[in-house]
Amino acid sequence: MSSFIEAIENITPEIYENLKRAVELGKWGDGRKLSAEQKETCMQAMIAWELRNLPEEERTGYLGGQECASQTKAKAAIDTSLFAPASGTRH
C-alpha cells in the first residue's frame, strides 16, 4: 500500500473494530501496548474510515444537536415552589 488513502480503502469492518478496540484499550488484541504514534495513526485511520462508511451520527466525536445554552435555559421550566417559604418554618 503506497498511501494512507489506499490503506483506508482496504480496511474492512472487522479491521475497523479491531483498531477501535485497540484505541479504546490502549493495547493490541495480543496485549502489546500501543505507542503514542500507533494510537494517533489508528485514530486517523478510524476517522477516515468512518467518513466513508458511517452516517454522521455514528462517527467518532459526534455530539448530536447541540443548542446554545441560552436556548436550553429558556426551554427548561423552573419549579418556583422550590423557592417558596414552607409553612411553619422560621427564617
ABEGO torsion letter per residue (X at the ends): XABAAAAAAABBAAAAAAAAAAAAAGBBAAGBBBBAAAAAAAAAAAAAAAAAABBAAABBGBAEBBBBAAAAAAABBBBAAAABBBBGBBX
